[in-house]
Amino acid sequence: MTARLSWHYIDKGERERPPLIFLHGFMGTASDWLEISEILEDEYYCILPDLPGHGRTIAETIDEPLDFDFVALGLMDLMEQLHLASAALIGYSMGGRVALFTATRYPKRFNALVMEGVNPGLQDDKERNNRLVLDEERAERLESTGIARFTESWYETDFFETLRRHPEKLNKIKTARKNNDTAWMAKVLRELSLGRQPPLWDRLGTLSMPVLLIAGELDHKYRRIAYQMKDYLGDSQVHLTPETGHNSHAEAPEKFAQILTDFLKEKYLYEHR
């Protein structure tokens, strides 16, 4: 997209407190992080934006390209709007990929980086192409069936097996997802695909801010990736949220918030005293 996009956001806590920016995953919205922010708002200023194409961050036209550079610039615009020279950046899944990409482009703007269930990119050309094909198939299925049916099938996959153990939470999540715009979700699948993301493995070692990698204890794929990432990073930690899968902040918000708080108090909060 050539035109800048004004991001909708929710904020919690007093503005003079240390700022935390939370980025949701695919089909999510700012409200995905409300439970976590309500636990943290007494000590932090929490900013929860809708990423482009999601919630109320929607451009006037869908025809212009959407890419990682555009989203990163949008996050910089939001920080300027809020007069934030720096912040801690927290992202889940697709939002974690956006967070990592942005931190590698603008490293001086972030005092700490937290990623939950994140893949830094596919290094093999064949893997990237296969992922592009997969996400194109998903986008076409979304366009043909509509957002409601796509959402139901999305959360029936093995990826969210542990989330299905919390039916009340899952129903709330699915209801919110079904409010998304079908065309925009298909666009996000295509243009923010993991297959289109620049591989960032070789950039991990350039990050100087402390990094926390969170994975669900039962999310075996992203547990493995987190420990692989740690080998490339400097000041970094891996923490597993007990008895959870890919979406651990939704499945166990109190446990997730405790892991996050312990890290922030050790690595981030002291800078703002």
Secondary structure by P-SEA (a helix, b strand, c coil): ccbbbbbbbccccccccbbbbbbbccccccccaaaaaaacccccbbbbbbcccccccccccccccccaaaaaaaaaaaaaaaccccbbbbbcaaaaaaaaaaaaaccccccbbbbcccccccccaaaaaaaaaaaaaaaaaaaaccaaaaaaaaaaccccccccccaaaaaaaaaaaaaccaaaaaaaaccccccccccccccccccccbbbbbbbccaaaaaaaaaaaaaacccbbbbbccccccccccccaaaaaaaaaaaaaaccccccc
